[in-house]
Amino acid sequence: MSQKVQAVIVRAKDAPVETVTIVVPDPGPGEAVVDILTCGVCHTDLHYKLGGIGNDYPYLLGHEATGVVSKIGENVANVAVGDRVILNWRAVCGQCRACAKGQAQYCFNTANATQKMTLEDGTELSPALGIGAFAEKTLVAAGQCTKVDEDVDAAAVGLLGCGVMAGIGAAMNTGEVKRGESVAVIGCGGVGIAAIAGAKLAGATTIVAVDIDDDKLAMARNMGATHTVNSKTTDAVEGIKSHTGGFGADVVIEAVGRPETYKQAFYARDLAGRVVLVGVPTPEMKLELPLLDVFGHGGSLKSSWYGDCLPSRDFPMLVEQYKLGRLDLDAFVSERISLGDVEAAFTKMGEGKVLRSVVEL
């Protein structure tokens, strides 16, 4: 039997968000209904609101979430009713060419719920990243649920569902940071700060944070940066090199998603170093680099999708690191808000005043 719950939607490009009643159907085969506990306000939700991802309005926003499984459909074996879960947008299929190669973190056929949630008048909703968790309940593919321990703060661990995982994974998975290496992170928003935390967790001994905001640089130090560079007053490349013996960093993570900062990352790495792009560019952006410089610097240029994570592997491991006191997920929770505060949270995000606003239900 379908259920009616409160949720946050956006009806048109750059329209204000609304709290409305939506209809959540019973789960079909391979699906689950999850009672949402928390959901972080992620920049990706703002992209949906502004029309930067698609035009399939109305969107049901929210995706960085924890919850409790309340119903499951047929053929669901990975979770049971009552399980505490983190939702993810990489429900691997196990059959595509990436999965067949043992690289499920690149799955090309990830699953979402087949049925649609709707408004009361029957209008179908497009859930953000196939999740739609600014809601009291949401319908997902069961594979989008990763079971985790219950004895942790849901608001903190739920951030692994997107932004924090993207940053940590950019360092640990994509960048393959090793013990004793040097890392630079350009852009100290939520994802960049998470990349710093990931570099620290991986054992980097020199971690250089670069931003134009001194408050963000202070947060970066609190999360593990050993050095900071304010690129308003100091050239980013020279600043990074000055803290790495003049050579540049072994790994430079670009968490802004702009050609200018990508070039800084490219030139701020050591010979044969790695560049990781985790900042998301917009479609019109172009990058131009001298091909001889690409050849001469060696190393690798990588893009990090969702931190190249495998939720079933990475979420429980990182929750355990949090419980052991090695990963301070609590520090990412800037404020706890209600469904009606999402629009204001977008404003605070744009002003750089928060790492994460988290909706609690």
C-alpha positions, -999 to +999 in steps of 0.1 A: +000+000+000+014+034-010+022+060+017+020+098+017+049+117+033+064+151+033+093+159+010+112+187-006+109+193-044+118+219-070+093+223-099+114+243-124+149+257-131+160+280-103+125+279-087+124+280-049+122+246-032+088+235-018+078+211+010+049+191-004+031+158+001+044+129-022+033+094-027+057+065-021+046+032-036+052-002-020+085-017-031+085-040-061+111-067-069+146-056-060+133-024-043+132-010-007+114+017+011+136+036+036+125+058+065+150+087+062+168+097+094+192+123+080+201+139+047+230+163+040+225+193+018+250+187-010+261+210-038+247+184-063+212+192-050+218+228-058+230+218-093+196+200-098+178+231-086+197+254-109+192+232-140+229+222-142+222+184-144+191+180-164+156+192-171+135+164-157+115+186-133+100+182-108+130+169-089+127+152-055+159+166-039+183+150-014+206+120-017+233+121+010+213+101+035+209+075+063+177+057+071+161+025+083+147+000+059+109-002+065+098-024+036+115-046+010+102-061-022+107-096-036+143-109-043+160-086-018+188-103+001+213-076+009+192-058+035+162-066+058+135-046+075+149-027+104+185-024+090+202+010+094+216+019+060+235+046+042+221+053+008+243+053-022+240+061-059+263+033-071+242+001-068+264-022-088+249-046-113+276-073-111+273-081-148+285-052-169+320-051-184+334-031-154+320-055-129+332-085-150+367-070-148+366-069-111+362-031-111+327-027-097+335+008-085+332+018-122+299-001-127+283+011-160+248-001-152+240+010-117+204+004-105+177+027-093+141+019-083+119+010-113+087+025-099+083+063-096+073+084-066+047+110-075+030+141-063-006+136-051-019+145-086+001+117-101+030+138-115+061+116-116+091+129-097+128+126-107+147+116-075+181+133-072+208+107-081+181+081-080+176+086-043+154+116-034+160+117+004+147+151+014+117+131+024+103+112+053+104+080+032+120+072-002+119+043-026+153+030-039+168+000-055+178-023-026+214-022-039+215+015-030+213+005+007+245-003+025+240-017+060+261+000+087+263-001+125+235+017+145+257+029+173+269+060+154+256+095+147+234+091+116+240+127+106+277+122+105+280+089+088+253+098+063+277+122+046+296+093+033+267+089+009+281+116-014+304+145-007+326+132+021+331+099+003+339+117-029+367+136-012+381+108+009+379+084-021+397+110-043+427+107-020+426+070-009+411+053-040+418+075-071+449+092-059+462+061-041+480+082-015+507+062+002+523+065+037+548+093+037+537+110+005+529+147+000+494+158-010+480+192-020+443+199-022+431+229-042+396+241-030+386+236+007+349+232+005+333+200+018+348+177-008+382+193-005+382+191+033+372+155+030+401+149+006+424+163+033+409+139+059+414+111+034+450+120+028+457+120+065+439+087+070+461+072+042+493+083+059+504+114+040+530+134+060+528+167+041+493+180+033+490+214+017+455+231+016+449+258-009+419+282-009+411+319-011+392+319+022+411+320+055+382+304+074+382+274+051+419+271+055+415+271+092+390+242+089+415+224+066+442+226+094+417+212+119+411+182+095+448+174+089+464+200+067+500+206+077+504+237+056+480+263+040+482+286+010+459+315+005+460+318-033+446+353-032+480+365-019+503+337-029+507+319-062+492+284-056+518+265-075+547+283-059+530+280-025+527+242-029+562+238-041+576+258-012+561+233+012+573+202-008+610+209-011+606+229-043+595+198-062+557+198-060+534+173-043+532+136-051+494+139-054+475+171-062+437+170-058+416+196-076+383+200-058+370+231-075+363+220-111+377+249-131+403+251-158+424+277-139+426+256-108+432+224-128+462+240-144+475+249-110+471+213-099+489+201-131+519+223-125+520+219-087+528+182-088+562+165-087+576+148-118+556+116-123+531+128-097+493+123-099+466+148-105+431+140-094+401+160-106+372+156-082+357+191-086+328+190-111+332+213-142+303+227-162+297+217-198+311+248-214+345+247-197+375+240-218+411+230-208+442+238-229+476+225-219+508+223-239+511+187-250+549+188-244+542+197-208+518+167-204+545+145-218+573+160-198+557+159-164+549+122-167+527+107-140+489+104-144+459+126-148+428+111-132+392+119-127+375+107-095+338+096-098+322+093-064+357+089-050+359+057-071+342+041-041+325+007-037+299+014-011+297-022+003+335-020+008+342+016+018+312+027+039+316+001+067+354+006+067+351+044+071+324+041+097+348+018+116+376+044+113+351+070+126+343+048+156+380+044+163+385+081+163+407+082+132+381+100+110+363+130+124+330+129+105+313+150+132+334+180+121+316+180+088+282+186+104+279+224+106+242+225+115+212+203+119+180+216+102+145+206+092+130+200+058+117+236+057+152+249+060+167+235+028+164+268+008+182+287+035+209+260+036+215+265-002+221+302+006+246+294+033+264+269+011+268+296-016+283+320+010+308+293+022+295+294+057+290+257+062+307+224+054+273+206+056+238+214+067+221+182+076+184+177+076+172+155+105+138+138+103 
